[in-house]
Amino acid sequence: MKKQNKLEALFPNGKVPDAKVFNRSLDKMSKEGRNHFLEKIYKIAFTVWSTLPKKHQKFIREVIIHDRQSYVDFIQQRTVMSCLRCPLRYPVLFIRMLHLTEIVERTAQTSVNHIAMSVLICFQICGKIGTLAGHLGKGEIAYEEALVLVGKMTIVEFCGY
């Protein structure tokens, strides 16, 4: 329980504020101050996430969503993920396939920025969320690229997916 209280200890009176109010105050901080504060929150989340009350988990999610790029930078530069991200043989083709499978005719509620954030955390792709989201949004795939993929694999429909 002591670690759980570290989140509360970051705030005046030991009370975790409303995420929207907190995010507005973060926006007013210097970049260094903001990053320092966010890093403390990320570290607490990584060490005690499963023991945090749901309201604290929700707070952390909303803080991450508000500044996704800061979270990606933290993951890429300050955690073991910096050396575990998967290299891609065809990053441009990968992005275009994501466009085709996840963006075209979207019905999911997952935002393009959320997809871009996840890609930048997991794969060795350089860039910022906004740039990658822009590429995902307009990443049309040429028929030649589709033929390259067809030649590389057999497409099989899996039950349950």
N, C-alpha and C positions, 0 to 999 in steps of 0.2 A: 504493500500500500504506500510505502514511502515514495517510490518512484512516481506513482500516480499523482501524488500531491505536488510534484515538481511542476506540472503543468499549471496548476492553480497558483503556485508560488511565483510564477512569472508575472502575475497580474496584481494590481493593487487590491488590497483586502482579501487576497486569495480566492477571488471569484473570476472564473473564465467569462469574458464578456460575450455579447452577441457578436457573431462572426462579421456581420455587415459593418457594425460600428468599429470593430477591431481593424477590418480591412481598410476602412477610411483613414484610421489613424496611422496605419502602416504606410499608406500612400503619401502621408505628410512627412514621414521620417526621411533622413538621409539614406542613400543607398547602402552605406556601410551599416548603419544602425538597423535598417530593415532586414538586411541579410543576416546579421548577427542574431536578431530576434527570431527570424524564421528558422535558422539553423537549430536553435534550441528546441523549437517546436517539433521540427522533423526528427531530431535525435530522440526526443521523448516518445514520439509516435513509434519509432522503430524499436525502441526497447520495451515498451509496455502496452502496445496497441491492444492486445487481446484482453488486458485487464482494465482498460479505460472504460468509463461509463459511456453509453451510447451518445449522450449529449456532447461529450468531449471528442469522441470519434467524429461526430458530425461537424463540430467546430473545426477540427483539423482538416477534414475533407474540404470544407468551404474555404479555408485559408489557402489550401493547395490550389483549388480551382481558380481562386482569385488571381494568383500569381503562379501559373503553371511553369513559366520559364525559370523562375527561381528554384522551383522544386527539381526540374530537370537538371539545372546546373549543379545543384547540391548532389543529386544522385550520380551524375557523371564525374564530378570532381572530388567528392568527399566520401564516397562509399566504395565498397568492393565492386560494385557494378562498373566502375571505370575500367576494370580489366576483364570483365565477364561479358561485355556486350558482344553480340554476335556479328561477325563480319558478313557482308553480303557480296556475292559475286556480281550481281547485276542490280545495283541499287536503283537505277532509273526504272528498270523494268519492274522491280518490286513495288515502287511507288505507283507506277501506272496500274499494276494489278490491284493494289489497294484501292485505287480510285474506282476501278471497274467493280470490285467485289463489295466495297464498303460505302462508296459515295454515290454511285449512279443508282437512281431509283431508291434512295434511302427511305427506310421506314423506321429505322432505329432512332432512339433518342440520344445516342452517343454523339457528341459534337465532333466536328472535324478536328478541332483543337485537342480534344481528348485523345483521338486516334493518333495525331501527330506527337503528342506528349508520350504516349505509350511506345511508339516506334523509336523515338529518340532515346528513351530509357533502355530499350532492349537491343537495339541494333546500332552498329557503328556507322551512323549517318551523321554527318556534320551539319550544323545549321541551327536555326532557331525555330520555335514552334510556329510562329506566324508564317515564315517562309515555307516550311514543309506543308503546313495546312493549305497555303496557296497552291503549291504543286499538286497536292492531293485533290484539291477542288477542281483543277483543270487538267489533270493528268490523263489526257486522252491516249488510248493505246492504239497503235497502228496495227494493221493486219499482219505486217511482217513480224512484229513482236509477238503477236498471238501465235503465229506459226512457229516461232522459235520455241515457245513454251510447249506447244503441242508435240514438237519433236523431242522434247526433253522428258516428257512424262506421259503416262497413261492416266486419263481422267477417270476416276472410279467414284461412284456414288456410294457413300457410307451410310448405313442405317444408323439412325440416332444422332446424326449431325445436321 
